[in-house]
Amino acid sequence: MSKVAVLGAGAWGTALAMHIALQHEVVLWARNSGHVSGMRKARANPLYLGDFAFPEKLTVEGDLATAIDGADLILSVVPTAGFRPILQQLKALGIHQPLIWASKGLEPKTAKLPFEVAQEELGSEYPWGVLSGPSFAAELVRGLPTAITLAANHRELAQQAAQLIHGGCLRVYDSVDIVGASVGGAVKNVMAIAAGISDGMGFGNNARAAMITRGLAEITRFGMALGAKAETFMGLAGAGDLILTCTGQYSRNREVGLQLASGKSLDSILAGLGHVAEGVNTAREVMRRAEIIGVEMPITFEVNQLLTSQKTAQDAVNALLGRDQRQESA
C-alpha cells in the first residue's frame, strides 16, 4: 500500500491525511467545492484545523472518482449519518480497494453500527475495518503522542493497514474485534455528554470517576450483547477513548454536557459548536438498540431523556442517584 484516499476533510480526516502523507501519497476528498478551493489555496484546512501546512504528498480533490483512482486504501472519515451514502457512491464507482472508516456512532433511524452498514452495502467478505481510539485531531496534527486501534474483518488487512498508518507520533495496534472497536467508539460519546453534565453541575472528581467507570460497564454490556470481546473495552478503543472523551478539553460531546448543565438549549449549543457532536444522535439510537437486545443502560437512558427535553439535568442526576443498590458487576 502506497497511496491512500481519505474521504472527509473535517478536523480528524484532515489530521489523519496529514499524518499519513508524511510517508505516503494521500488524496484528501471533500464534498464542498468551496472548501476544496480554500484548502488548495491555503495548503491547509483553516475551516477545521487552523493553519497547519499540508505535507507535500497531500493533494486535495473534490471529485470522488478521481480521489479514489489508483488508491491502495480508502479511509472514510465522514460523519456516521453520511456513511451509508458514501458507501453507495463508492459501490457505484466499482471500488475494489480495502476500506477503513473512522466514523463513531450509530446510523440515525436504523440504530446500526458502521460495520453493520458496511455488511449491508458491501458484504461481509469485502475487506473493511474501523479505526478507533483516544485521539484528538488538534494533538495529532501537532505531533503529540497518540495511540489508536485498527480492527478489520481480516487479520492480514488489520496488520497491513495498521502498518501503513503507524509511525512517527502515532502508534496503531491491530485487532479483529470490529464489534468492540465500533461500540466503544460510539457509546463513549454519550458518556462524555454525561461527564460534561456532571462537571458543569460542579459534582467534582468523585462523581466524574464513578460516571466513567459505570459508563464503561454499560458500554461493555452493550458490546458483549452484540458479540464483542470483553478485553477490547479495557484497551484503547474502550477505556482509552472513553477517558479521553469524558475529560479532554477538545471533546465536543463533553462540551455539549457542560453547556446543558448551564441551562442552554440543545439547539443553541449545536448551532454554536461548528462541528458534529455524535453523542447527541447516538444516545437515541443506542437506547433503541438496547431495548431490542435487552441491555440495561441507565446513564444512556438519562442522557437521552435530557436531550429530548423530557427531564432537566438535575432530574436526570437524581434518577441515577436514586437507583437501588446492587452488586458492582451488575
MOVEN-V416093 format. One record per backbone hydrogen bond with DSSP energy under -0.5 kcal/mol. CO is the residue of the C=O (numbers start at 0). NH is the residue of the N-H. E is the energy in kcal/mol with one decimal. If there is no record, write none. Layout:
co = {CO & CO}
nh = {NH & NH}
e = {E & E}
This chain:
co = {1 & 2 & 2 & 3 & 3 & 4 & 4 & 5 & 5 & 6 & 9 & 10 & 11 & 12 & 13 & 14 & 15 & 16 & 18 & 19 & 19 & 24 & 25 & 25 & 26 & 26 & 27 & 28 & 31 & 32 & 33 & 34 & 35 & 36 & 37 & 38 & 38 & 42 & 44 & 44 & 45 & 48 & 54 & 56 & 56 & 58 & 60 & 61 & 62 & 63 & 64 & 67 & 71 & 72 & 73 & 73 & 74 & 74 & 75 & 78 & 79 & 79 & 81 & 82 & 83 & 84 & 85 & 86 & 87 & 88 & 89 & 90 & 97 & 98 & 99 & 100 & 104 & 106 & 106 & 107 & 111 & 112 & 112 & 113 & 114 & 115 & 116 & 117 & 117 & 118 & 122 & 125 & 126 & 127 & 128 & 129 & 129 & 131 & 132 & 133 & 135 & 135 & 136 & 138 & 139 & 145 & 147 & 148 & 148 & 149 & 150 & 153 & 154 & 155 & 156 & 157 & 158 & 159 & 160 & 161 & 166 & 168 & 168 & 169 & 170 & 172 & 174 & 175 & 176 & 177 & 178 & 179 & 180 & 181 & 182 & 183 & 185 & 186 & 186 & 187 & 188 & 189 & 190 & 191 & 192 & 193 & 194 & 195 & 196 & 197 & 198 & 202 & 203 & 204 & 205 & 206 & 207 & 208 & 209 & 210 & 211 & 212 & 213 & 214 & 215 & 216 & 217 & 218 & 219 & 220 & 221 & 222 & 222 & 223 & 228 & 228 & 229 & 230 & 231 & 232 & 234 & 234 & 235 & 237 & 238 & 239 & 240 & 241 & 242 & 243 & 243 & 247 & 249 & 250 & 251 & 252 & 253 & 254 & 255 & 256 & 257 & 258 & 259 & 264 & 265 & 266 & 267 & 268 & 269 & 275 & 276 & 276 & 277 & 278 & 279 & 280 & 281 & 282 & 283 & 284 & 285 & 286 & 287 & 288 & 289 & 289 & 296 & 297 & 298 & 299 & 300 & 301 & 302 & 303 & 304 & 304 & 305 & 311 & 312 & 313 & 314 & 315 & 316 & 317 & 319 & 326}
nh = {24 & 71 & 72 & 5 & 26 & 6 & 74 & 7 & 28 & 76 & 13 & 14 & 15 & 16 & 17 & 18 & 19 & 20 & 21 & 22 & 23 & 3 & 27 & 58 & 5 & 28 & 60 & 7 & 35 & 36 & 37 & 38 & 39 & 40 & 41 & 42 & 43 & 53 & 47 & 48 & 49 & 51 & 57 & 25 & 58 & 27 & 29 & 63 & 66 & 67 & 68 & 70 & 97 & 4 & 75 & 99 & 6 & 76 & 101 & 81 & 82 & 83 & 85 & 86 & 87 & 88 & 89 & 90 & 91 & 92 & 94 & 93 & 73 & 128 & 75 & 130 & 113 & 109 & 110 & 109 & 106 & 115 & 116 & 117 & 118 & 119 & 120 & 121 & 122 & 122 & 125 & 127 & 98 & 152 & 100 & 131 & 150 & 148 & 134 & 146 & 138 & 139 & 140 & 143 & 142 & 170 & 172 & 131 & 150 & 174 & 129 & 157 & 158 & 159 & 160 & 161 & 162 & 163 & 164 & 165 & 169 & 145 & 170 & 166 & 147 & 149 & 151 & 177 & 180 & 181 & 182 & 183 & 184 & 185 & 186 & 187 & 188 & 189 & 190 & 191 & 192 & 193 & 194 & 195 & 196 & 197 & 198 & 199 & 200 & 202 & 201 & 206 & 207 & 208 & 209 & 210 & 211 & 212 & 213 & 214 & 215 & 216 & 217 & 218 & 219 & 220 & 221 & 222 & 223 & 224 & 225 & 225 & 227 & 226 & 231 & 232 & 232 & 233 & 234 & 238 & 237 & 239 & 240 & 241 & 242 & 243 & 244 & 245 & 246 & 246 & 247 & 250 & 251 & 254 & 255 & 256 & 257 & 258 & 259 & 260 & 261 & 263 & 262 & 268 & 269 & 270 & 271 & 272 & 273 & 277 & 279 & 280 & 281 & 282 & 283 & 284 & 285 & 286 & 287 & 288 & 289 & 290 & 291 & 292 & 293 & 294 & 300 & 301 & 302 & 303 & 304 & 305 & 306 & 307 & 309 & 310 & 308 & 315 & 316 & 317 & 318 & 319 & 320 & 321 & 322 & 329}
e = {-1.7 & -2.8 & -1.2 & -0.6 & -2.4 & -0.6 & -3.2 & -0.7 & -3.2 & -3.5 & -2.2 & -2.3 & -2.5 & -2.4 & -2.7 & -2.2 & -2.8 & -2.1 & -1.4 & -2.0 & -2.4 & -2.5 & -0.5 & -2.5 & -3.0 & -0.6 & -2.5 & -2.6 & -2.2 & -2.5 & -2.3 & -2.2 & -2.4 & -2.2 & -2.4 & -2.2 & -0.8 & -3.0 & -1.0 & -3.5 & -0.6 & -0.8 & -1.6 & -2.5 & -0.5 & -3.2 & -1.7 & -0.6 & -2.2 & -2.0 & -0.9 & -2.0 & -0.7 & -2.5 & -0.6 & -2.9 & -2.9 & -0.5 & -2.6 & -1.6 & -1.5 & -0.5 & -1.8 & -2.1 & -2.5 & -2.0 & -2.4 & -2.8 & -1.9 & -1.1 & -1.6 & -1.5 & -2.4 & -1.7 & -2.8 & -3.0 & -0.6 & -0.6 & -2.2 & -0.6 & -3.5 & -1.1 & -1.7 & -2.6 & -2.0 & -1.8 & -2.4 & -3.0 & -1.1 & -0.8 & -0.8 & -0.8 & -2.2 & -2.3 & -2.2 & -0.5 & -2.5 & -3.7 & -0.7 & -0.5 & -1.1 & -2.1 & -2.6 & -2.4 & -1.9 & -2.8 & -2.6 & -2.9 & -0.5 & -1.9 & -3.1 & -2.4 & -2.3 & -2.7 & -3.1 & -1.9 & -2.1 & -1.8 & -1.8 & -2.6 & -2.1 & -2.6 & -0.6 & -2.9 & -2.4 & -3.1 & -2.0 & -1.6 & -2.2 & -2.3 & -2.7 & -2.6 & -1.8 & -1.4 & -2.6 & -1.3 & -1.1 & -0.8 & -1.6 & -1.8 & -1.3 & -1.7 & -2.4 & -2.4 & -2.2 & -2.4 & -2.7 & -2.8 & -1.7 & -2.3 & -1.5 & -0.6 & -1.6 & -2.6 & -2.3 & -2.6 & -2.5 & -2.2 & -2.8 & -2.2 & -2.2 & -1.5 & -1.9 & -2.5 & -2.5 & -2.4 & -2.5 & -2.7 & -2.8 & -1.7 & -0.7 & -0.9 & -2.5 & -1.0 & -1.2 & -0.6 & -1.2 & -1.3 & -1.3 & -1.2 & -1.0 & -2.3 & -1.7 & -2.3 & -2.8 & -2.0 & -2.4 & -2.0 & -1.0 & -0.7 & -3.2 & -1.2 & -0.6 & -1.8 & -1.8 & -1.7 & -2.5 & -2.3 & -2.2 & -2.2 & -0.9 & -1.8 & -1.5 & -2.0 & -2.6 & -2.0 & -1.4 & -1.0 & -0.9 & -0.7 & -1.6 & -0.5 & -2.3 & -2.1 & -0.7 & -1.9 & -3.2 & -1.9 & -1.9 & -2.2 & -3.2 & -2.0 & -1.1 & -2.2 & -1.1 & -2.3 & -2.4 & -2.2 & -2.4 & -2.5 & -2.2 & -2.2 & -2.6 & -1.8 & -2.6 & -0.9 & -1.7 & -2.2 & -2.2 & -2.6 & -2.1 & -1.8 & -2.6 & -1.7 & -1.2 & -1.4}
